[in-house]
């Protein structure tokens, strides 16, 4: 019997770690991983870093996306969460295998998830382009994700959506365009 992509997809998805943003999580940028005991460890890396006047609005373009059609986000919170994450990632930050970094601002969370089995370098400089892909496909300030299944995803959603399970839910939307 041949091993097909149809059989591989459920196996791949079952290995993706779904992190859950704790209820009431304060605004800021966080790193998250699973410790030896299997517990999620959320580490505050910094508080909000960018004032509302320094934030550039999301721009538009497109490729591989997953859209949370109908899930409209607060513009200011979304821009601020993305700006904080971009600044914290800087020119390059390694995120460990199946790890993530996220930023919460008010009702929005921006995230970068490493879905691979090896450490991966994430650049804050790539977030505006990735977000432009989401905006073009999903609409302005609509929850969405951009990336490669099994490799990496970045995106933004309500911090309370799907119980805050951003990496696990990031590629769960059936729509690639709204």
C-alpha positions as CSV (number, residue, x, y, z in Angstrom):
1,X,0.0,0.0,0.0
2,X,1.3,3.5,-0.9
3,X,1.6,6.1,1.8
4,X,-0.4,9.1,0.6
5,X,-0.7,12.7,1.6
6,X,-4.3,12.0,2.6
7,X,-3.0,9.6,5.3
8,X,-0.1,11.9,6.3
9,X,-2.2,15.0,7.0
10,X,-4.0,13.6,10.1
11,X,-0.7,12.4,11.5
12,X,0.9,15.7,10.9
13,X,-2.0,17.7,12.5
14,X,-2.0,15.5,15.5
15,X,1.6,16.4,16.2
16,X,0.9,20.2,16.2
17,X,0.9,21.7,19.7
18,X,-2.1,23.9,20.5
19,X,-1.3,26.6,23.0
20,X,-4.0,28.3,25.0
21,X,-3.7,31.9,26.1
22,X,-4.7,32.0,29.8
23,X,-7.8,33.9,30.6
24,X,-7.1,37.4,31.7
25,X,-3.6,37.4,30.2
26,X,-2.2,40.9,30.5
27,X,-1.1,42.9,27.4
28,X,2.4,42.0,26.3
29,X,4.6,39.7,24.3
30,X,5.0,36.1,25.5
31,X,7.0,33.0,24.7
32,X,5.3,29.7,25.3
33,X,6.6,26.1,25.4
34,X,5.7,22.8,27.0
35,X,7.9,21.7,29.9
36,X,9.1,18.2,30.8
37,X,5.9,17.6,32.8
38,X,3.7,18.5,29.8
39,X,2.6,21.8,31.2
40,X,2.4,25.0,29.2
41,X,4.8,27.6,30.4
42,X,3.9,31.2,29.3
43,X,6.8,33.7,29.9
44,X,6.2,37.4,29.7
45,X,9.0,38.8,27.5
46,X,7.9,42.4,27.6
47,X,4.9,44.7,28.1
48,X,3.4,46.7,25.3
49,X,6.3,48.2,23.4
50,X,4.7,50.5,20.8
51,X,2.5,53.5,21.2
52,X,-0.6,53.7,19.1
53,X,0.9,56.6,17.1
54,X,3.9,54.4,15.9
55,X,1.7,51.6,14.5
56,X,1.3,51.2,10.7
57,X,-2.1,49.8,9.7
58,X,-2.2,46.4,8.0
59,X,-1.7,46.4,4.3
60,X,-3.0,44.1,1.6
61,X,-1.6,41.2,-0.7
62,X,-2.1,37.4,-0.8
63,X,-1.0,33.7,-0.9
64,X,-1.6,30.7,1.5
65,X,-4.0,31.8,4.1
66,X,-6.6,30.5,6.6
67,X,-9.4,33.0,7.3
68,X,-11.7,33.3,10.3
69,X,-14.5,34.8,8.1
70,X,-16.9,36.9,10.2
71,X,-14.4,37.2,13.1
72,X,-13.7,41.0,13.0
73,X,-11.0,42.3,15.3
74,X,-10.5,45.6,17.1
75,X,-8.3,47.6,14.7
76,X,-6.2,49.3,17.4
77,X,-5.7,46.1,19.5
78,X,-4.8,44.1,16.3
79,X,-2.2,46.7,15.1
80,X,-0.7,47.0,18.6
81,X,-0.4,43.2,19.2
82,X,1.3,42.9,15.8
83,X,3.6,45.8,16.4
84,X,4.7,44.4,19.8
85,X,5.3,40.9,18.3
86,X,7.2,42.4,15.4
87,X,9.5,44.4,17.7
88,X,10.1,41.4,20.0
89,X,11.0,39.1,17.1
90,X,13.3,41.8,15.7
91,X,15.7,40.8,12.9
92,X,15.5,37.2,14.0
93,X,14.5,35.2,17.0
94,X,14.7,31.4,17.3
95,X,11.5,29.7,18.4
96,X,12.0,26.1,19.5
97,X,10.4,23.1,17.9
98,X,6.6,23.2,18.2
99,X,7.0,26.4,20.2
100,X,5.5,29.8,19.8
101,X,5.6,33.5,20.6
102,X,2.5,35.7,20.9
103,X,1.5,39.1,21.9
104,X,-1.8,40.1,23.5
105,X,-3.2,43.6,23.3
106,X,-6.8,44.1,24.6
107,X,-9.0,41.6,22.7
108,X,-6.4,40.7,20.0
109,X,-3.5,38.2,19.9
110,X,-0.8,38.1,17.3
111,X,1.2,34.9,17.0
112,X,4.2,33.2,15.4
113,X,4.0,29.3,15.7
114,X,6.8,26.9,14.8
115,X,4.9,23.8,13.7
116,X,8.1,22.0,12.8
117,X,10.2,19.5,14.8
118,X,13.3,21.8,14.8
119,X,14.1,25.3,16.0
120,X,13.2,28.0,13.5
121,X,14.2,31.6,13.0
122,X,11.4,34.1,12.9
123,X,11.9,37.6,11.7
124,X,9.7,40.6,12.8
125,X,10.4,42.1,9.3
126,X,8.3,39.3,7.7
127,X,5.2,40.0,9.8
128,X,3.9,43.0,7.7
129,X,4.2,41.0,4.5
130,X,2.5,38.0,6.1
131,X,-0.3,40.2,7.5
132,X,-0.8,41.8,4.1
133,X,-1.4,38.3,2.7
134,X,-4.1,37.7,5.4
135,X,-5.7,41.1,4.9
136,X,-6.0,40.6,1.1
137,X,-7.5,37.1,1.5
138,X,-9.6,37.6,4.6
139,X,-10.4,41.3,4.8
140,X,-9.2,44.1,7.0
141,X,-9.0,43.2,10.6
142,X,-10.5,39.8,10.1
143,X,-8.9,36.9,12.0
144,X,-6.5,35.0,9.9
145,X,-3.3,33.0,9.5
146,X,-0.5,32.8,6.9
147,X,2.1,30.2,6.6
148,X,3.1,26.6,5.6
149,X,1.3,23.7,7.2
150,X,3.8,21.6,9.2
151,X,6.4,24.4,9.1
152,X,5.3,27.7,10.5
153,X,2.3,30.1,10.7
154,X,1.8,33.7,11.8
155,X,-1.4,35.5,12.2
156,X,-3.9,37.2,14.5
157,X,-7.2,36.4,16.2
158,X,-9.2,37.3,19.2
159,X,-7.3,36.4,22.3
160,X,-10.3,34.6,23.6
161,X,-11.2,32.8,20.3
162,X,-11.1,29.0,20.5
163,X,-10.2,29.3,24.2
164,X,-7.1,31.2,23.2
165,X,-5.7,28.1,21.4
166,X,-3.9,30.1,18.6
167,X,-1.4,27.6,17.2
168,X,-3.9,24.7,17.3
169,X,-6.7,26.7,15.7
170,X,-4.6,28.7,13.3
171,X,-5.0,26.4,10.3
172,X,-8.4,25.0,11.3
173,X,-10.5,27.5,9.3
174,X,-11.9,26.0,6.2
175,X,-11.9,29.2,4.2
176,X,-8.8,30.5,2.4
177,X,-10.7,33.7,1.3
178,X,-13.7,35.6,2.7
